[in-house]
Amino acid sequence: MRKTGIVIALVAFMTLALASAALAGPVMDRIVKKGELVVGTATDYPPFNFKANDGTIMGLDVDLAKILAQAIKVKLKIEVIPFPKLLEALNAGKVDLVISGMTMTPERNTKAYFAGPYFVTGQGALMKGDMMQKIRDLTDFNKPEYTVAVNKGTTGETTVKQLLPKAKIVAYKDNEDALKALLAGKAQVMVADFPYCVLASFQYKADNLAALQKPFTFEPLGVAVPANDSLLQNMVDNYLGTLTAGGGLTELKARWFKQSGWIKKLPR
């Protein structure tokens, strides 16, 4: 039987992980002693992380966490935390890692170490189809009469504040609430990560939603690691490097971006 890229990467990484376990830092030591890896994620950003209609937490981010936990032979516990609170939870020791479609920004890097990127994306925009016909580019929304919906604490919020200072910007607690505001006509445009916008335009095609055809920013996504554990940082770096070189990351991306079976599991 042919080994997949994920299996090859997993075997290679286990050799590195087990060899370094005896040199554990404070967080790594906690993981090894408890036999459990606790990963924080927000579950509002499919296909990276989401809660399926049966309550199961799924996504590319969750798969990354599962493979890592398997490699270091510990159980995986997923903690669902609102996106703006994730780094706070990491620094308070409530989670060991954050894997939640988080862009590696200089500001966030002052609060945590970032391994990666494991994916590169950018901001996109979502609006009703008739609105799409009226605008030339996103800056056309830079007027007081327009309301822009964003997810609070994200790079989307930062971007629209810089790009659309004259518009009314409303930050919601998560992507789902921002999308509901757009669908209800409370906002004329929603700004979020490009993959989310493309998926929403497909999922809500009957509601006449449309997305910009390409992202308008460059955003690398990484794994947030506590700043006080160099061994854990090194392990996650090695993990992502091995998974990438072995083809495992390519397989995960294909599963979540080229296959569509998981879409029917999304709640409406």
C-alpha positions as CSV (number, residue, x, y, z in Angstrom):
1,M,0.0,0.0,0.0
2,R,1.4,3.4,-0.9
3,K,2.0,5.7,2.0
4,T,0.4,9.1,1.9
5,G,2.3,12.3,2.5
6,I,0.7,12.7,5.9
7,V,1.9,9.2,7.0
8,I,5.4,9.8,5.7
9,A,5.6,13.2,7.4
10,L,4.2,11.8,10.6
11,V,6.7,9.0,10.9
12,A,9.6,11.4,10.2
13,F,8.3,13.9,12.7
14,M,7.8,11.4,15.4
15,T,11.6,10.7,15.4
16,L,12.3,14.4,16.0
17,A,9.6,14.8,18.6
18,L,10.5,11.7,20.7
19,A,14.2,12.6,20.7
20,S,13.6,16.0,22.2
21,A,10.9,15.0,24.8
22,A,13.5,14.8,27.6
23,L,14.5,18.4,27.1
24,A,11.0,19.7,27.6
25,G,10.3,23.4,28.4
26,P,7.5,24.6,30.7
27,V,4.6,24.1,28.3
28,M,6.0,21.1,26.6
29,D,6.6,19.6,30.1
30,R,2.9,20.2,30.9
31,I,1.8,18.5,27.7
32,V,4.0,15.4,28.2
33,K,3.0,15.0,31.9
34,K,-0.7,15.4,31.2
35,G,-0.6,13.4,28.1
36,E,-2.8,16.0,26.4
37,L,-2.3,18.8,23.9
38,V,-4.8,21.6,24.3
39,V,-5.4,23.7,21.1
40,G,-7.5,26.8,21.0
41,T,-9.6,27.6,17.9
42,A,-12.6,29.8,17.2
43,T,-14.8,27.5,14.9
44,D,-16.2,30.3,12.8
45,Y,-13.9,30.1,9.8
46,P,-14.7,27.2,7.4
47,P,-12.9,25.4,6.0
48,F,-10.1,26.1,8.5
49,N,-12.3,25.6,11.6
50,F,-16.0,25.2,12.1
51,K,-18.6,23.3,14.1
52,A,-20.5,20.9,11.9
53,N,-24.3,20.5,12.1
54,D,-23.8,17.5,14.4
55,G,-21.6,19.5,16.8
56,T,-18.3,18.0,15.6
57,I,-15.4,20.5,15.4
58,M,-13.8,20.1,12.0
59,G,-11.5,21.8,9.5
60,L,-7.9,22.1,8.2
61,D,-6.8,23.6,11.5
62,V,-8.3,20.7,13.5
63,D,-6.6,18.2,11.2
64,L,-3.2,19.9,11.8
65,A,-3.8,19.7,15.6
66,K,-4.8,16.0,15.3
67,I,-1.7,15.0,13.4
68,L,0.6,16.9,15.8
69,A,-1.0,15.2,18.9
70,Q,-0.7,11.8,17.2
71,A,3.0,12.5,16.5
72,I,3.9,13.3,20.1
73,K,1.6,10.5,21.3
74,V,-0.8,12.5,23.4
75,K,-4.6,13.1,23.4
76,L,-6.0,16.2,21.7
77,K,-8.4,18.6,23.4
78,I,-9.9,21.4,21.4
79,E,-11.0,24.5,23.3
80,V,-13.5,26.7,21.5
81,I,-12.6,30.3,22.2
82,P,-13.8,33.6,20.6
83,F,-11.2,34.8,18.1
84,P,-10.2,38.0,20.0
85,K,-9.6,36.0,23.2
86,L,-7.3,33.3,21.7
87,L,-3.9,34.9,22.4
88,E,-5.1,35.9,25.8
89,A,-6.0,32.3,26.5
90,L,-2.6,31.2,25.2
91,N,-0.7,33.5,27.4
92,A,-2.8,32.6,30.4
93,G,-1.9,28.9,30.0
94,K,-5.5,27.9,29.2
95,V,-4.3,26.4,25.8
96,D,-1.0,25.1,24.6
97,L,-1.3,26.3,21.0
98,V,-3.6,28.4,18.9
99,I,-4.5,27.0,15.5
100,S,-7.3,29.1,14.2
101,G,-6.6,30.7,10.8
102,M,-4.6,33.4,12.5
103,T,-2.6,35.9,10.4
104,M,1.0,36.4,11.6
105,T,1.0,40.1,12.2
106,P,3.8,42.1,13.9
107,E,1.4,43.2,16.6
108,R,0.4,39.6,17.4
109,N,4.0,38.6,17.3
110,T,4.6,40.8,20.3
111,K,2.3,38.5,22.3
112,A,3.3,35.0,21.0
113,Y,5.8,33.1,18.8
114,F,4.3,32.2,15.4
115,A,5.3,29.0,13.5
116,G,4.6,28.9,9.8
117,P,3.0,30.0,7.6
118,Y,1.0,26.9,6.8
119,F,-1.3,28.8,4.5
120,V,-1.2,32.2,2.7
121,T,-4.4,34.0,2.0
122,G,-5.7,37.6,2.2
123,Q,-8.8,39.7,2.9
124,G,-11.9,39.4,0.7
125,A,-15.2,41.1,0.4
126,L,-18.8,39.8,0.4
127,M,-21.9,41.7,-0.7
128,K,-25.2,41.3,-2.5
129,G,-25.0,40.8,-6.3
130,D,-26.7,44.1,-7.1
131,M,-24.2,46.0,-5.0
132,M,-21.4,44.2,-6.8
133,Q,-22.6,45.7,-10.0
134,K,-22.5,49.3,-8.6
135,I,-18.9,49.4,-7.4
136,R,-15.5,49.5,-9.1
137,D,-13.4,48.5,-6.1
138,L,-13.7,48.3,-2.3
139,T,-12.8,51.9,-1.8
140,D,-16.1,52.9,-3.2
141,F,-17.5,51.9,0.2
142,N,-15.5,54.7,1.8
143,K,-18.6,56.8,2.4
144,P,-20.6,57.5,5.6
145,E,-23.8,56.0,4.1
146,Y,-22.2,52.5,3.9
147,T,-21.9,50.0,6.7
148,V,-19.1,47.5,6.7
149,A,-19.5,44.3,8.8
150,V,-16.3,42.6,10.2
151,N,-15.3,40.0,12.7
152,K,-14.0,41.8,15.9
153,G,-10.3,41.5,16.6
154,T,-9.3,40.3,13.1
155,T,-7.1,41.7,10.5
156,G,-10.3,42.3,8.5
157,E,-11.2,44.9,11.1
158,T,-7.8,46.5,11.0
159,T,-7.8,46.6,7.2
160,V,-11.2,48.3,6.9
161,K,-10.4,50.9,9.5
162,Q,-7.3,51.9,7.4
163,L,-8.9,51.5,4.0
164,L,-12.4,52.8,4.7
165,P,-12.2,55.4,7.4
166,K,-15.3,57.3,6.3
167,A,-17.6,54.2,6.4
168,K,-19.5,53.0,9.4
169,I,-17.6,49.9,10.6
170,V,-19.5,47.5,12.8
171,A,-17.4,44.7,14.5
172,Y,-19.3,41.6,15.4
173,K,-18.3,38.8,17.8
174,D,-17.6,36.3,15.0
175,N,-17.9,35.8,11.2
176,E,-21.3,34.2,11.6
177,D,-22.9,37.3,13.2
178,A,-21.2,39.6,10.6
179,L,-22.6,37.4,7.8
180,K,-26.1,37.5,9.4
181,A,-25.9,41.3,9.4
182,L,-25.1,41.4,5.7
183,L,-27.9,39.0,4.8
184,A,-30.4,41.0,6.9
185,G,-29.4,44.3,5.1
186,K,-27.8,45.8,8.2
187,A,-24.5,46.1,6.3
188,Q,-23.8,46.6,2.6
189,V,-20.5,44.7,2.6
190,M,-18.6,42.2,4.8
191,V,-14.8,42.0,4.9
192,A,-13.3,38.7,6.0
193,D,-10.6,36.2,4.9
194,F,-10.9,35.4,1.2
195,P,-11.7,31.7,1.5
196,Y,-14.5,32.4,3.9
197,C,-16.0,34.9,1.5
198,V,-15.8,32.6,-1.5
199,L,-17.4,29.7,0.5
200,A,-20.2,32.0,1.8
201,S,-21.0,33.2,-1.7
202,F,-21.4,29.6,-2.8
203,Q,-23.4,28.6,0.3
204,Y,-25.7,31.5,0.1
205,K,-26.0,31.8,-3.7
206,A,-29.8,31.8,-3.4
207,D,-29.5,34.9,-1.2
208,N,-27.7,36.7,-4.1
209,L,-24.4,36.9,-2.3
210,A,-21.2,37.6,-4.3
211,A,-17.5,37.8,-3.4
212,L,-14.7,39.7,-4.9
213,Q,-12.7,37.5,-7.3
214,K,-9.4,37.8,-5.5
215,P,-8.0,38.9,-2.1
216,F,-6.8,42.5,-1.7
217,T,-4.2,41.9,1.0
218,F,-1.4,39.3,1.7
219,E,-1.9,37.4,4.9
220,P,0.2,34.4,6.1
221,L,-1.5,32.1,8.6
222,G,0.5,30.6,11.4
223,V,0.4,28.5,14.6
224,A,0.7,30.7,17.8
225,V,3.0,29.2,20.4
226,P,3.8,30.5,23.9
227,A,6.8,32.8,24.0
228,N,8.3,31.1,27.0
229,D,8.9,27.7,25.6
230,S,11.6,27.5,22.9
231,L,11.4,23.7,22.6
232,L,7.7,23.8,21.9
233,Q,8.4,26.5,19.3
234,N,11.1,24.4,17.7
235,M,8.9,21.3,17.7
236,V,6.0,23.1,15.9
237,D,8.4,24.6,13.4
238,N,9.8,21.1,12.7
239,Y,6.3,19.7,12.5
240,L,5.1,22.2,9.9
241,G,8.4,21.9,8.0
242,T,8.2,18.1,7.9
243,L,4.5,18.0,7.0
244,T,5.2,20.5,4.1
245,A,8.2,18.7,2.8
246,G,6.5,15.3,3.1
247,G,3.5,16.4,1.1
248,G,1.1,16.1,4.0
249,L,0.1,19.7,4.0
250,T,-0.6,19.6,0.3
251,E,-3.0,16.6,1.0
252,L,-4.8,18.6,3.8
253,K,-5.2,21.6,1.5
254,A,-6.6,19.3,-1.2
255,R,-9.1,17.7,1.2
256,W,-10.5,21.1,2.4
257,F,-10.2,23.2,-0.8
258,K,-10.6,20.7,-3.7
259,Q,-13.2,18.3,-2.2
260,S,-16.7,19.5,-1.3
261,G,-18.2,16.7,0.7
262,W,-17.7,18.6,4.0
263,I,-19.8,21.5,2.8
264,K,-23.0,19.6,3.5
265,K,-22.0,19.4,7.1
266,L,-22.0,23.1,7.6
267,P,-25.0,24.5,9.6
268,R,-27.3,27.0,8.0
